[in-house]
């Protein structure tokens, strides 16, 4: 098992302290979260089978990220092959879906956030990263990124800008993103 990340170490220390408190001082969320905490730190802890299965899935994700230094990626072939990585992709999709429906305790939510590279909405994270790259490019160079450049990074940012403008012209750009692109120091729209 890989060494815990700083956020995981902090989470575990918080729940170590919570687990020492009398039960009556804890909220229902905290009491239920402590079961996940015990399952996370001790594979012999007496917990419900569904708690054990959930934690084992997270440990499998941890192991994959530690070994490959990235989150699992979906295979683009159809039908998708039944590989361990594809099973993890499906697991991560399940985690995100359960979170979206409000089905997670504090410990579960924070435990997943402690996995390096995990994001609840990776497309939003990618979009925000591209936006930041655009702003940084303008700041560093004093002009807009071009789609026809010898620098591949500039080309990528330029294509992203063109895509955002195309989405806007078709009325397909999310309102929050359009507002952010208009309010930016170096406007895209």
Buried (B, 14 or more C-beta within 10 A) or exposed (E): EEEBBEBBEEBBEBBEEBBEEEEEEBEEEBBBBBBBBBBBBEEEBEBEEEBBEBBEBBBBBBEBBEEEEEBBEEBEEEEEEEEEBBBBBEBBEEBBEBBEEEEBBBBBBBBBBBBBEBBEEEEEEEBBEBBEBBBEBBEEEEEBBBBEEEEEEBBBBBBBBEEBBEBBEEEEBEEEBBEBBEEBEBEBB
